[in-house]
Amino acid sequence: MQRRKSQNRGKTASKSEIQETVSDYLKGDNVSSISQYLYRSPSFVKNILDRVGVPQRPPSAEDRMLPAFLPENCVAEEFEAGEIVWSAKYHSPAVIDRKHEDPLYLEKYGSNAYQIYIYEKDSNEDNYLARAGKGGFYASCLAYDLGKLSHLVELGIDLKKEL
């Protein structure tokens, strides 16, 4: 193991390392566990996520009580049904179920509202249970608390497969 650690030191991230980092983070792995099996530092992994534009989960429970800021390339005002997004409120991947048609949201909050399905990580397995139809809940969210993840497709990440 020591040999592989020293081989990675100073090298830039390969395309496969970037894909693996993003995929595993979206599945629910934390930065420290990803850094351990890649034999890279946590700051290296965090820099990949920042550079690519992956929304990040807050580290402390107190910070998770508030919506997080989204990277610039995730910001959008409109979403389509079935689109996989990031919920800044729940700090998790989600799927757009439908757009609320009530104009009250736009008048009161200045934003469209969407019904979304939030994926939760299963504590027994280290992935989201989207394919089994379990492991989540429905919620309503304003568009400014949702982030597009479509830019990750350019990296070769199949969002539907990963979640």
C-alpha positions in Angstrom: 0.0 0.0 0.0 2.8 2.4 0.8 4.1 2.0 -2.7 0.8 3.1 -4.3 0.6 6.1 -2.0 3.9 7.4 -3.1 3.1 6.7 -6.8 0.1 9.0 -6.6 1.9 11.9 -4.8 2.2 14.9 -7.1 0.2 13.4 -10.0 -2.9 15.1 -11.3 -6.2 13.3 -11.1 -6.9 10.8 -14.0 -10.3 10.9 -15.7 -11.2 7.6 -14.0 -10.3 9.1 -10.6 -12.5 12.1 -11.2 -15.4 9.9 -12.4 -15.0 7.6 -9.4 -14.8 10.5 -6.9 -17.9 12.2 -8.3 -19.9 9.0 -8.5 -19.0 7.8 -5.0 -19.7 11.2 -3.5 -23.1 11.4 -5.1 -23.8 7.9 -3.8 -23.2 9.2 -0.3 -19.6 8.4 0.5 -17.8 11.2 2.4 -14.6 12.9 1.3 -12.4 11.1 3.9 -13.5 7.6 2.8 -13.0 8.4 -0.9 -9.6 9.8 -0.2 -8.6 6.6 1.7 -9.4 4.2 -1.2 -7.9 6.5 -3.8 -4.8 6.9 -1.7 -5.1 10.7 -2.0 -5.5 13.4 0.5 -9.0 14.7 1.6 -8.0 18.1 0.2 -7.2 16.5 -3.2 -10.7 14.9 -3.3 -12.4 18.1 -2.2 -10.6 20.1 -4.9 -11.8 17.6 -7.5 -15.4 18.1 -6.3 -15.0 21.9 -6.3 -13.4 22.1 -9.7 -16.0 19.8 -11.3 -18.9 21.7 -9.6 -20.4 19.0 -7.4 -22.5 20.5 -4.5 -21.1 19.5 -1.2 -22.7 18.3 2.0 -22.0 20.4 5.1 -19.7 18.7 7.6 -21.5 19.5 10.8 -25.1 18.7 11.9 -25.7 22.4 12.7 -24.7 23.4 9.2 -27.0 20.7 7.7 -30.0 22.6 9.2 -29.7 25.3 6.6 -29.6 25.1 2.8 -26.1 25.0 1.3 -24.8 27.3 -1.5 -24.8 25.6 -4.9 -21.9 25.9 -7.3 -22.4 28.3 -10.2 -22.8 25.6 -12.8 -25.7 24.0 -10.8 -27.8 27.1 -10.6 -31.1 27.0 -12.6 -34.6 28.3 -12.4 -36.4 25.6 -14.4 -36.4 21.8 -14.2 -38.0 18.9 -16.0 -39.9 16.0 -14.6 -37.6 13.0 -14.1 -34.5 15.2 -14.0 -31.9 14.3 -11.4 -30.9 17.3 -9.3 -29.2 18.2 -6.0 -31.3 19.4 -3.1 -29.5 22.1 -1.3 -32.0 21.9 1.5 -31.6 18.1 2.1 -28.0 17.9 0.9 -28.8 14.9 -1.2 -29.6 13.8 -4.8 -33.2 14.0 -5.8 -35.5 13.5 -8.8 -38.0 16.1 -10.0 -41.4 14.5 -9.7 -43.5 17.5 -11.0 -43.7 21.3 -11.0 -46.3 22.9 -8.8 -48.6 24.8 -11.0 -49.9 27.2 -8.3 -48.7 30.8 -9.1 -48.7 31.6 -5.4 -45.1 30.2 -5.1 -43.9 32.6 -7.8 -45.7 35.5 -6.3 -44.8 34.9 -2.7 -41.2 33.5 -3.0 -40.1 34.6 -6.5 -39.4 31.1 -7.5 -41.2 28.1 -9.0 -41.8 25.1 -6.7 -41.3 21.4 -7.4 -42.2 18.2 -5.8 -39.1 16.1 -5.5 -38.1 12.6 -4.4 -35.1 12.8 -2.0 -32.8 9.8 -1.9 -31.6 8.7 1.5 -28.5 6.6 2.1 -29.2 3.1 3.4 -27.1 2.6 6.6 -26.6 -1.1 5.8 -25.3 -0.7 2.3 -23.2 2.2 1.1 -25.5 3.4 -1.7 -28.8 4.9 -2.3 -31.8 2.6 -2.8 -33.3 4.4 -5.8 -33.5 1.3 -8.0 -35.4 -0.6 -5.3 -38.0 2.1 -5.0 -37.1 2.6 -1.3 -34.8 4.8 0.7 -36.3 8.2 0.3 -39.2 10.6 0.7 -41.2 13.2 -1.2 -40.9 16.9 -0.4 -41.6 20.3 -2.0 -38.7 22.6 -2.8 -38.3 26.0 -4.4 -36.2 26.1 -7.6 -33.4 28.1 -5.9 -32.9 25.2 -3.5 -32.3 22.8 -6.3 -29.2 22.4 -8.5 -28.8 20.9 -11.9 -26.3 18.0 -12.2 -26.5 17.7 -16.0 -22.9 19.2 -16.4 -21.6 16.0 -14.8 -22.8 13.9 -17.8 -19.9 15.5 -19.8 -17.5 13.7 -17.4 -19.0 10.4 -18.4 -21.2 10.0 -15.3 -24.5 8.3 -15.9 -26.6 9.9 -13.2 -29.5 7.4 -13.4 -27.1 4.5 -13.0 -25.2 6.1 -10.1 -28.2 6.8 -8.0 
